[in-house]
Amino acid sequence: MLLIRCPYCEEERPELEFRNAGEAHIARPTNIAAESDDDFEKFFFIRANPKGVIYERWRHIHGCARFFNAVRDTVTDKFVMTYKAGEPKPAKLPGASK
Amino acid sequence: MTALFRISGAGRLSQAKTASFRFDGKSYAGIEGDTLASALLANGVHLVGRSFKYHRPRGVLSAGAEEPNALVQIVRDDARKTPNVRATVQELYDGLTAHSQNRWPSLAFDVGAVNDVASPLFSAGFYYKTFMWPKWAWKDLYEPNIRAAAGLGVSPEKPDPDHYAARYAHCEVLVLGGGAAGIAAALAAAETGVRVILADEQAEFGGSLRFESGARIDGQDGYAWAQGAIAKLKAMDNVRVLSRTTAFGYYAQNFVGLVERVSDHLKSPGRELARERLWQVRAGRVVIATGAIERHMVFANNDRPGVMLASAARTYLNHYGVAVGRNVGVYTANDSAYAAAIDLKKAGVNIAAIVDLRDNPTCPVIDEARALGIEINFGRAVVSAGGKLRVSSMTVQPKNGGGERTIPVDAILMSAGWTPSVHLFSQSRGKVAFNDETKRFVPGTYAQDCVSVGASNGTDGLDATVDEAYAAGAKAAKDAGGKAGKGAKPKVDAGESWSRGMLGAAPGAGPGTTVKAFVDFQNDVTAKDIRQAVHEGMHSIEHVKRFTTNGMATDQGKTSNMHGLAIAAEELGKPIPQVGLTTFRAPYTPVTFGSIVGHARGALFDPTRRTATHGWAASQGAVFEDVGHWKRAWYFPKAGEDMHAAVNRECVTVRKVGGLFDASTLGKIEVVGPDAAKFMELLYTNPWEKLETGRCRYGIMLREDGFIYDDGVVGRLAPDRFHVTTTTGGAPRVMNHMEDYLQTEFPHLNVWLTSITEQWAVIAVQGPKSRDIIAPLVEGIDMSDEAMPHMSVREGKICGVPTRLFRMSFTGERGFEVNVPADYGEAVWEALWAEGQKHGATAYGTETMHVLRAEKGYIIVGQDTDGTVTPNDAGLDWAVGKKKTDFVGIRGLTRSDLVAKGRKQLVGLKTKDPKVVLEEGAQIVADPKQPIPMKMIGHVTSSYWSENCGRSIALALVAGGRDRMGQTLYVPMPNGTIEVEVTGMVFVDEKGERLNG
């Protein structure tokens, strides 16, 4: 069972309190009705599924109920960091070489 | 009475504390502290089981958890018959009853042993080759027979009456393994004051100190030191010491699963004791001190009862006071077996000869053995063991061939060296590294905050082990925030040291031979099988493993993996690390389902939700159905009524008079805030801004892809307050969906969402008399049609308690839904019921609710839709706001597939024979004469007998359905094809006049 730090509660809590909510930083287009088929496909269907670092959304559903973002390594399951929803994708990860 | 092979003065058990037990119906005497294995050996019983495939006689190989052979069934009573218990692990209690397995009619005479003679038929991969054809034989012949022959032991036929406990625990340092290394690490960590948990699978701590007679620490015998250290640790408040506790799984972020065997060793555990306890431990640092496991020698007939690991024989002598034979041979490729021979010799057992594969090795123990007058043969091999139900001789030959010599023995002790137990390290996702010099895999790259020490880390010698473990324990504690310790490191005065050994087949069992030299005892895999697998093209160790099943038995290859790997590597002509090690997976040893399930069974398996009127419905004889976690009243049978009669009566009564229905399980969400209407506009297809306060609207929620996600009636209580209802099953996911959009896509909207499902009990009162039933109890609400038309909501009081009174209908009749605080739900229901009875109304359940709504063509999301249905498909286009510029799903709805012609659309179906009720889920075809496989154009989603219509009715999703009105379609069923006519979806009151009737 993973330990996940909720950026709102500011503490690590067991995985049972959370639910994964898919890839992060996919913003719903502001004028979605005007999107082309290709753009809508990219927005709705296409996901990265990387081996390594993934930016994903979690919800502290059995806690504060907030959605937030996390950076996780899909190989080791290690959480690099978590941050609040709406905050930009971190330019630099803690522990990264540059 | 002392058992024949119990040696007085040897071992640590008190001979005064006797315990009698039965094995295969015969009584024996053991003593407290014995394992079943040691007690059987004390009585001279070596034959304890038959092997899985060849039914070969098998004895005790080991003295621990790695045991592949001595698997027995322990029977306490009818419900407690545990199969495949390792006799080497099962502690003896007075009255213990055990049976051998995999034999018929008896252990000594087993018909299945014909498999041994016929073994050329059963070589590696025989399942894959033998049962290929003819095709028909698989179902009728092969599968039933294979199933009958497969498996070991017998399952109990009754539910498990025991209970299983579970705990979570946290510590800074978790030490796995309670031998010299684990104890030293725990002492060092404990002294710093941090929380420490020390776990060991054995009943007594000490690990190898149980048999190492030469170990002395802090001036004491090694085992005595261990007991003293454990007593000291147990007395410390910051330390938890768990014996009989196996670490079976090492998961992410230092989360380790332990199983504590609480009462399997007790004669009468009593009801209050759990059988086992699952510990889920989160540790800051983990110290892995799991030791090493001795390997057997791979030679012909190395599985005969009486052939066992040298360290096991030494454990039986030094701990249990049991001699495994009177005239014992030793076959070794390393030094540690000499110590076993020396201990046995000193206890008065004759050592027939030591056969050492090595040429002129030197070591003090060899000198000591020689000084005791034991015959030692270097450079020779045991090429075969004689005897059948018990080993009777060993045949010795120079290792490069030459004259044979047969030596009579009643036991053979063997040692091919020691394999570090890297299982838990490997489970932690650490990568092992092969040490070419010592020919063993040891921990290499770590993935988690853990450290391996002692024999499991490839560290040889007691002195080095204690040094390393103590330092690791201190460092782990310090890293986890402990203070500097003030204790002293244990001082090793004397210890034993093991050198390397050999891997793979011994002489006489090498390439070109076909003898039965077992690598994996439990799965009956021989050296020849592994070579054959390589010849047949299995070049990866993972393929060799699966083809031969080497290492795939319940012991997971603890003694066999390295031998199997070495034989495969030799045959492939590759170095061992290039062939690679198979993956270690949890559990380390078998874990009971009970320990994993814990208390979560029966009524505690899953939560049950009951509505406020549950007790009333039960008292009326309602039959309940499960809807998600809810128990819902299904129908209310009167005396003599079956379900159909009850539902028919309920359906007719509701339309004629009225009925009461508990709708409390519908999800309810309050959407509140200045931007509540804007939010509703975005989450539902309908327009909401212009909905007047006090009015309701049927809303449809889509996913972004344009498919229907949920539906429900929404009432506007105030400009900034909506009372939203959802489907029963959809309530949590709709709430999640709304929160997701509010928090992440539309955070600029000032809205608050609250789940109020549990706060309001909902009583639907439907039917022509519904207003007459409710009105006498209501205060402050004008219920006339003018003041309160269909699809409106009012707040007031009923029976003196607050109500949100909806005028709405899921039956097509004049109808109301009375929301009251859940605590008053039952009281208000009873008041309404009393009023209803004056008019002859009925209580009705979910079945009648389904029929009545189907008569009106009202859909149920999840039954008439399946996640691929658009509002247009469902005939609900009117509910999509045409002037809206945005809502969730607006873009999805314009996808080419969703606007294409010929999509499946919801329609009504009438069977040509009105008495025939279609099966829900039945497929529909246009032409029943077409060849199979037919083209299916849709399926039945809802189907009922409608007493009100006097015929069956159905809803169906049919391709191009609305263009097929009046067409005849066909539903092919096993008993013939049913003709149906496509109709509209409304079967009762097409004009909707009854809503005000």
Interface residues (C-beta under 8 A of the other chain):
Chain A: M1 L2 L3 R19 A21 A27 R28 N31 I32 A33 E35 D37 F40 F44 R57 R59 I61 A65 R66 F67 T76 D77 K78 A85 G86
Chain B: Y251 A252 Q253 F255 Q280 R282 R429 A447 E704 D705 N736 E739 D740 Q743 T744 E745 P747 T885 D886 I890 R891 G892 T894 R895 S896
